[in-house]
Amino acid sequence: MSPSDTTRKIEVVEYDPNWPELFEVEAERIKKALGHNCIEIHHIGSTSIPGLSAKPVIDMLPVVRDIQEVDKATKAMESLGYEAKGEYGMAFRRYFQKGKSIRTHHVHVYQEADPEISRYLKFRDWMRSHASDAENYGQLKLELAKKFPHDILQYCNGKDAFVASIDAKNGFDGWRIVKALTDREWDAVRRLRQDYFFKSKEDPYTWTFTHKDHIHFVFYKNAEIIGYAHLQLWPENRASLRIIVIDERHRNLGFGSQFLRLCERWLYHQGFKRLLIQSSKEACQFYRRHGYAEMPFNDPDGYEGDPQDTEIGKCLTVARMDRPKISIYIATSIDGYIARKDGNLDWLKYGHTGDEDYGFKKFIDSIDALVLGRNTYEIVSLFDEWPYKGKRVIVLSNTLKEVRKEAELFSGQLQDLTSILHSEDISHVWVDGGITVSKCLEAGIVDDITISVIAMVLGSGIPLFSTMNREHKCRLISAQSYPSGLVQLRYEVD
C-alpha cells in the first residue's frame, strides 16, 4: 500500500445513476488496451450496486486469457491515465489505479477461472438482490469513512468481517491466496505459527513480517482462512519454503497440495526457478509426491536447520492453469522404438487392420495445435501428402532456418511456447517425436500419454524416450487390445 493511500481522504457519497454509463465508456477503452487477451469486463464494487452509497470510484474486473500477458499492456493502460501497481497483495492479480489526486477508477485484472472472479460477482449479485444487506453495508461504510477519513487500511479492516459474512452466505466456493494485510489475516498468521511450530516458545521470526524478502501468504477456502505459508526470496532465482501449514480441521482433503502448487505457481510467475525446503521426516513423503528430490539448501544467510531435516527442492515450471493441455500420442514397437535407425516408419503398417483408426480421428479432432521436433518434422515432410491438414503445426528447432508453408518455426524455451499458445486461446496440444516428448516430460508440462504398442520387435532404432534426469510417475487410465495385436495404453502423468 503506497503512502498516498494512507493520506488520501476517504469519501463515501450517495449512489450516482451515472456510474453504470461511466463504467461502459471506460470498459471499451480498457478492452482495446488489453487487446485479444481480454475476454470480458465486469462492473464490480459498490458503484455497481444500485442505490448503495460508495466511494465515487468505478471498480472494474477484466477477465483475461493469460494474466502474465497483461504486463505487456502496461504502456497502453498508462496512456489511458492508469498507474500499474502489479499484484498489490493479491496473488495472480494485476491492479491499476486512475487518478492521482482524485481517484476515479480501479481495475482488478484476473485470469479466466480464477475463483476471485466468482467471489466478486457473487458479492455484487447478492447485494443487488438483498436490500437489507446493501443498506447495512452502505451505513457501515459511511461510519468507517467518518471514523477513519485518512486511513484506508483501517477502513478495509472495518469492512472485513461484513464482507466475509456475505461470502459465507452467497454460495462462494473457491480458494484465495493473499499476502496477509488485514488484522484478521495477521491474527491467523500468528495463531498458525504459534499453534503448529513454536508451541509455548516465543516466535523469534516476527521481524520477517515487514521484511521485503519474506512473503506471508494466507490461504482461504471460501470465507475462512485455513492455511498459511512463509516464503523467503533468495538471490539467483531461488526461494525457500520456510513454513506451510493447513489448519488441522481441514487436513487430508487435498488443500495442502493445492496450496503448495499455488505457492509454486506464484514463485514461477515472479521468475524464480527453484524452491528449496528443509523438510522434517514426517513431511518428506508429502513433498516427494509433488516432485521434490534431494537438492542442496545452501541458505545464503548461513542459518543452520535441524540436522535431522532433509534438504530437498524442485525446479519450478509453468502451472497447468497457465498453459494448454499437453498430450503425447505415439506408436512404439514392443521393444520401445518409434522408428528404425534411419527414421523409416514402414513397420507401422503391421499395426493396422481394416478401417480401424484406434481412436486417432477423435484425438486429432480434439487438438488445436501440434508440436513436432526437428527429426519428426523432416521425416513427415518426405510423405507424399502432408498428414496434418487443417491443424496448426509448430516445429521446434534451433538449427532450421525455415519450414514449409503449412508449419511455423519456434526456437525458444518450451515453457515460453506453452505460455504463448495459452495467450492465443490454444487449449489442447499434441507433442510428437522422441526427443521432444522427453523434453516436455522433463519440463513437467505433459498431462497424458497414449502409447500404441504394435506387435513388432524392431531390435534397434530410435527409442520412444531419450535419457531423462528424473522419474515421472504415471497412472494407467485405460488399456485396450485390437485384432491386429496392437495394444493401446493411456496414462495420466502425476
C-alpha positions in Angstrom: 0.0 0.0 0.0 1.5 3.3 -1.1 1.8 6.4 1.2 -0.8 8.3 -0.8 -3.3 5.5 0.0 -2.9 6.2 3.7 -3.3 10.0 3.4 -6.0 10.5 0.7 -9.3 11.4 2.3 -11.9 8.6 2.1 -15.2 10.0 0.9 -18.5 7.9 0.7 -21.3 9.6 -1.3 -24.8 8.8 -2.3 -25.4 6.5 -5.3 -24.9 8.2 -8.7 -27.1 6.8 -11.5 -24.4 7.8 -14.0 -21.9 5.2 -12.6 -23.0 2.4 -14.9 -22.6 4.6 -18.0 -19.1 5.7 -16.8 -18.3 2.0 -16.5 -19.4 1.2 -20.0 -17.4 4.0 -21.5 -14.2 3.1 -19.7 -14.6 -0.6 -20.3 -14.4 -0.1 -24.0 -11.2 1.8 -23.6 -9.7 -0.9 -21.4 -10.7 -3.7 -23.7 -8.8 -2.1 -26.5 -5.8 -1.5 -24.3 -5.7 -5.2 -23.2 -6.3 -6.4 -26.7 -7.0 -10.0 -27.7 -6.1 -11.2 -24.2 -9.2 -9.6 -22.8 -12.4 -11.8 -22.8 -14.9 -9.6 -20.9 -15.1 -6.8 -18.3 -17.4 -6.7 -15.3 -18.6 -3.8 -13.3 -17.9 -4.7 -9.6 -17.7 -2.9 -6.2 -20.2 -0.6 -4.6 -20.7 1.6 -7.7 -22.2 -1.5 -9.4 -24.9 -1.8 -6.8 -27.9 0.5 -7.5 -28.8 2.7 -4.5 -25.7 1.9 -2.5 -23.6 4.6 -1.0 -20.0 4.3 -2.2 -16.6 5.9 -2.7 -17.0 7.6 -6.2 -14.5 5.2 -7.8 -15.5 2.8 -10.6 -14.2 -0.7 -9.9 -13.8 -2.9 -12.9 -12.8 -6.5 -13.4 -11.4 -7.5 -16.8 -11.1 -11.3 -17.3 -8.1 -12.3 -19.5 -6.8 -15.5 -21.0 -3.3 -15.1 -19.6 -2.5 -12.9 -16.5 1.2 -12.5 -17.3 0.4 -11.1 -20.8 -1.3 -8.2 -19.0 2.2 -6.8 -18.2 2.7 -6.2 -21.9 -0.3 -3.9 -21.9 1.1 -1.6 -19.2 2.0 1.2 -21.6 -1.4 1.0 -23.2 -3.0 1.3 -19.8 -0.7 4.2 -18.8 -1.8 6.0 -22.0 -5.3 6.0 -20.5 -4.1 7.6 -17.3 -3.6 4.4 -15.2 -0.8 3.6 -12.8 0.3 -0.1 -12.8 0.5 -1.5 -9.3 1.3 -5.1 -10.0 -0.4 -7.7 -7.9 -0.8 -5.3 -5.0 -1.1 -8.0 -2.4 -3.5 -10.3 -4.2 -1.7 -13.3 -5.9 -2.3 -13.7 -9.6 -4.0 -10.2 -10.0 -2.9 -7.2 -11.9 -4.1 -3.9 -10.4 -4.3 -0.4 -12.0 -5.4 2.9 -10.4 -6.6 6.0 -12.3 -6.4 9.5 -10.8 -3.5 10.5 -8.6 -5.1 13.3 -6.5 -8.7 12.4 -7.3 -9.1 8.6 -7.7 -11.7 7.7 -10.4 -11.2 4.1 -11.4 -9.7 0.8 -10.0 -9.0 -2.1 -12.4 -8.6 -5.6 -11.0 -7.5 -8.0 -13.7 -7.8 -11.8 -13.3 -7.2 -14.8 -15.5 -10.3 -16.7 -16.5 -11.3 -19.4 -14.0 -9.6 -17.6 -11.1 -12.1 -18.0 -8.1 -11.7 -14.3 -7.3 -13.9 -13.5 -10.3 -16.7 -15.6 -8.9 -16.2 -14.1 -5.5 -16.5 -10.5 -6.7 -19.6 -11.3 -8.9 -21.4 -13.3 -6.2 -20.9 -10.5 -3.7 -22.2 -7.9 -6.2 -25.2 -10.0 -7.2 -26.1 -10.8 -3.6 -26.0 -7.1 -2.6 -28.2 -6.2 -5.7 -30.9 -8.7 -4.6 -30.7 -8.3 -0.8 -31.7 -4.7 0.1 -31.2 -5.0 3.8 -27.6 -6.2 3.5 -26.9 -3.5 1.0 -28.4 -0.9 3.3 -26.3 -2.2 6.2 -23.2 -2.2 4.1 -23.7 1.4 3.0 -24.3 2.5 6.5 -21.1 0.7 7.7 -19.0 2.4 5.0 -20.4 5.9 5.9 -19.5 5.2 9.6 -16.0 3.9 8.7 -15.3 6.9 6.4 -16.2 9.2 9.2 -14.1 7.3 11.8 -11.0 6.8 9.5 -11.1 9.6 7.0 -7.4 9.2 6.1 -6.7 5.6 6.9 -7.7 3.2 4.1 -6.2 0.2 6.0 -8.4 0.7 9.0 -11.3 1.4 6.6 -10.7 -2.0 5.0 -10.3 -3.7 8.3 -13.7 -2.3 9.4 -15.4 -3.9 6.3 -13.6 -7.2 6.5 -15.9 -9.1 8.8 -19.0 -7.9 7.0 -17.6 -8.9 3.6 -16.6 -12.3 5.0 -20.2 -12.8 6.3 -21.6 -12.1 2.8 -19.1 -14.5 1.2 -20.3 -17.2 3.7 -24.0 -16.5 2.7 -23.8 -16.1 -1.0 -22.6 -19.6 -2.0 -19.0 -18.6 -2.9 -17.0 -21.8 -3.1 -13.4 -21.2 -4.0 -9.8 -20.6 -2.8 -7.9 -17.3 -2.3 -4.2 -16.8 -1.7 -3.3 -13.3 -0.5 -0.5 -11.6 1.3 -1.5 -11.0 4.9 -2.9 -7.5 5.3 -5.9 -7.2 7.5 -6.0 -7.6 11.2 -7.9 -10.9 10.8 -5.2 -12.2 8.4 -2.3 -11.3 10.6 -4.1 -12.8 13.6 -4.4 -16.1 11.6 -0.7 -15.9 10.7 0.4 -15.6 14.4 -2.0 -18.3 15.5 -1.0 -20.9 12.9 2.7 -20.2 13.5 2.3 -20.5 17.3 0.0 -23.5 17.3 1.9 -25.7 14.9 5.6 -24.5 15.1 6.6 -22.6 18.1 4.1 -24.0 20.6 4.9 -22.5 24.0 8.0 -20.6 22.8 8.0 -17.0 21.7 8.1 -16.7 17.9 11.7 -15.4 17.1 10.9 -14.5 13.5 8.2 -11.9 13.7 10.7 -9.5 12.2 10.1 -11.2 8.9 6.5 -9.8 8.8 7.8 -6.5 7.5 10.8 -7.7 5.5 10.6 -7.3 1.7 12.2 -10.7 1.1 9.8 -12.6 3.2 6.3 -13.4 1.9 3.5 -14.4 4.2 0.5 -15.9 2.4 -2.8 -16.8 3.9 -4.9 -19.4 2.2 -8.7 -19.0 2.2 -11.2 -21.7 1.5 -14.5 -19.8 0.9 -14.6 -17.2 3.6 -12.4 -19.0 6.1 -8.6 -18.8 6.5 -7.4 -22.4 6.6 -3.7 -22.2 5.8 -0.5 -20.2 5.9 2.8 -20.2 4.1 6.1 -18.3 4.7 8.3 -18.0 1.6 11.8 -16.4 1.6 13.1 -14.9 -1.6 16.8 -15.5 -2.3 19.2 -14.3 -5.0 19.9 -16.4 -8.1 16.2 -17.1 -8.7 16.0 -19.4 -5.7 13.4 -19.3 -2.9 12.8 -21.2 0.3 9.6 -22.6 1.8 10.1 -21.9 5.5 6.6 -22.8 6.6 3.4 -24.2 5.0 0.5 -25.4 7.2 -3.1 -26.3 6.9 -5.3 -26.0 10.0 -5.9 -29.4 11.4 -9.7 -29.4 10.8 -9.1 -29.1 7.1 -6.3 -31.7 6.6 -6.5 -34.8 4.3 -8.8 -33.0 1.9 -6.2 -32.0 -0.7 -5.9 -28.4 0.5 -2.2 -28.8 1.4 -1.3 -30.0 -2.1 -3.4 -27.2 -3.7 -1.7 -24.5 -1.5 1.7 -25.8 -2.3 1.0 -25.8 -6.1 -0.3 -22.2 -5.8 2.9 -21.1 -4.0 5.0 -22.8 -6.7 2.9 -21.1 -9.4 3.3 -17.7 -7.8 7.1 -18.1 -7.5 7.3 -19.2 -11.1 5.4 -16.0 -12.1 7.9 -13.9 -10.2 10.8 -15.5 -12.2 12.0 -18.0 -9.5 13.5 -21.3 -10.8 13.9 -23.4 -7.7 12.1 -23.9 -4.4 14.1 -25.3 -1.6 12.9 -26.9 1.7 14.4 -28.3 4.8 11.8 -31.0 5.4 11.1 -32.9 8.6 11.0 -36.7 8.3 7.2 -36.7 8.7 6.6 -34.2 5.8 9.2 -35.5 3.4 6.9 -38.1 1.8 4.3 -35.3 1.1 6.9 -33.2 -0.8 8.3 -36.2 -2.7 4.7 -36.9 -4.0 4.8 -33.4 -5.5 8.1 -33.9 -7.4 10.6 -32.8 -4.8 14.0 -34.5 -4.6 17.3 -34.2 -2.8 18.8 -30.7 -3.5 21.3 -28.6 -1.5 19.6 -26.0 0.6 22.6 -23.6 0.7 21.0 -20.9 2.8 22.7 -17.6 1.7 22.1 -16.2 5.2 24.0 -19.1 6.8 21.2 -20.3 9.1 21.6 -23.9 10.0 18.5 -26.0 10.2 17.7 -29.1 12.2 20.3 -31.8 11.3 17.5 -34.4 11.2 15.8 -32.5 8.4 16.2 -33.5 4.7 17.3 -30.9 2.2 15.0 -31.2 -0.9 13.9 -29.0 -3.7 12.2 -28.7 -7.0 12.8 -27.0 -10.3 9.7 -24.9 -10.9 7.7 -25.0 -14.2 4.6 -23.4 -15.8 1.4 -24.3 -13.9 -1.4 -26.3 -15.6 -3.8 -23.3 -15.4 -1.3 -21.2 -17.3 -0.8 -23.4 -20.4 -2.8 -25.7 -22.7 -3.5 -29.3 -22.0 -0.5 -31.2 -23.5 -0.8 -34.8 -24.8 1.7 -37.4 -26.1 0.1 -39.7 -28.7 2.6 -42.0 -30.2 3.2 -45.6 -31.5 6.0 -47.8 -30.5 7.3 -51.3 -31.1 7.2 -53.9 -28.4 10.9 -53.2 -27.6 10.3 -49.4 -27.3 11.3 -47.9 -30.6 9.3 -45.3 -32.6 11.3 -45.6 -35.8 14.1 -47.5 -37.5 17.6 -46.1 -37.1 17.2 -44.2 -40.4 13.8 -42.8 -39.3 11.8 -45.2 -41.5 8.2 -45.8 -40.4 7.3 -48.6 -42.8 6.8 -51.1 -39.9 3.8 -49.1 -38.6 1.6 -50.9 -41.2 1.7 -54.0 -39.1 -0.5 -52.2 -36.6 -3.4 -51.7 -39.0 -6.3 -54.0 -39.8 -9.1 -52.9 -42.0 -10.6 -49.5 -41.3 -9.8 -49.3 -37.6 -8.1 -46.0 -36.6 -7.6 -46.8 -32.9 -9.3 -43.5 -31.8 -6.9 -41.3 -33.8 -9.6 -39.3 -35.6 -11.3 -38.5 -32.2 -7.9 -37.4 -30.8 -6.8 -35.3 -33.8 -10.2 -33.5 -33.8 -9.7 -32.6 -30.1 -6.3 -30.8 -30.6 -5.8 -27.2 -31.6 -2.0 -27.4 -32.4 0.7 -29.9 -32.9 4.3 -29.5 -31.8 7.0 -31.5 -33.6 10.7 -32.0 -33.1 13.0 -31.3 -36.0 13.7 -35.0 -36.7 10.0 -35.9 -36.8 9.3 -32.9 -39.0 11.9 -33.9 -41.5 10.5 -37.4 -41.7 6.9 -36.4 -42.2 8.0 -33.7 -44.7 9.0 -36.6 -47.0 5.5 -38.1 -47.1 3.6 -37.8 -50.4 0.9 -35.9 -48.6 1.1 -33.5 -45.6 -0.6 -35.5 -42.8 -1.7 -32.6 -40.6 -4.0 -30.6 -42.9 -6.1 -28.0 -41.1 -4.0 -28.1 -38.0 -1.6 -25.6 -36.7 1.9 -27.2 -36.7 4.9 -25.8 -34.8 8.4 -27.2 -35.4 10.9 -26.9 -32.5 14.4 -26.4 -33.8 17.4 -24.2 -33.0 19.1 -25.2 -36.3 16.5 -24.9 -39.0 16.2 -21.6 -40.8 12.8 -22.2 -42.3 10.0 -24.7 -42.6 7.3 -25.5 -45.2 4.3 -23.1 -45.5 2.0 -25.5 -43.6 4.1 -25.1 -40.4 5.8 -22.5 -38.3 9.2 -22.5 -36.6 9.9 -21.9 -32.9 13.4 -21.8 -31.3 12.7 -20.7 -27.8 12.0 -22.5 -24.5 9.2 -25.0 -24.2 7.6 -23.1 -21.2 7.6 -19.9 -23.2 5.9 -21.6 -26.1 3.2 -23.0 -23.9 2.5 -19.6 -22.4 2.3 -18.1 -25.9 -0.2 -20.7 -27.0 -2.2 -20.2 -23.9 -2.5 -16.5 -24.6 -3.6 -17.3 -28.1 -6.5 -19.4 -26.8 -5.0 -22.7 -27.7 -6.4 -25.3 -25.3 -5.0 -28.7 -26.4 -1.6 -29.5 -27.9 -0.2 -32.8 -29.2 3.6 -33.2 -28.9 5.3 -35.8 -31.1 8.9 -37.0 -31.6 11.1 -39.0 -29.2 13.4 -36.1 -28.1 10.5 -33.6 -27.9 8.2 -35.8 -25.8 11.1 -36.4 -23.4 11.9 -32.7 -23.1 8.2 -32.0 -22.4 8.2 -34.6 -19.6 11.3 -33.2 -18.1 9.8 -29.7 -18.2 6.8 -31.1 -16.2 4.2 -30.0 -18.8 2.7 -33.3 -20.0 -0.8 -34.2 -18.9 -1.5 -37.5 -20.6 0.3 -40.1 -22.7 -1.3 -42.5 -25.2 1.1 -45.3 -26.4 0.0 -47.7 -29.1 2.2 -50.8 -28.9 2.5 -52.5 -32.2 3.1 -56.2 -32.3 6.6 -55.9 -33.7 10.1 -56.2 -32.3 12.5 -54.0 -34.2 15.7 -54.9 -32.4 17.1 -51.4 -32.8 16.0 -47.9 -33.8 15.1 -44.6 -32.3 13.9 -45.0 -28.7 10.5 -43.8 -27.5 12.1 -41.8 -24.7 15.6 -40.3 -24.5 17.5 -40.3 -21.2 15.9 -38.1 -18.6 17.2 -36.8 -15.3 14.3 -38.0 -13.1 11.5 -40.4 -12.9 7.9 -39.5 -13.9 5.1 -41.3 -12.2 2.1 -42.1 -14.3 -1.4 -43.6 -13.6 -2.9 -46.1 -16.1 -6.3 -44.9 -17.2 -7.2 -47.5 -19.9 -5.8 -50.4 -21.8 -7.4 -51.8 -25.0 -6.3 -54.5 -27.3 -7.2 -54.8 -31.0 -7.4 -57.8 -33.5 -4.2 -56.6 -35.2 -2.3 -57.3 -32.0 -1.9 -53.5 -31.2 -2.4 -52.6 -27.5 -3.2 -49.0 -26.7 -2.3 -47.7 -23.2 -3.4 -44.4 -21.9 -1.8 -42.8 -18.8 -2.2 -39.6 -16.8 1.0 -38.0 -15.7 1.2 -37.2 -12.0 
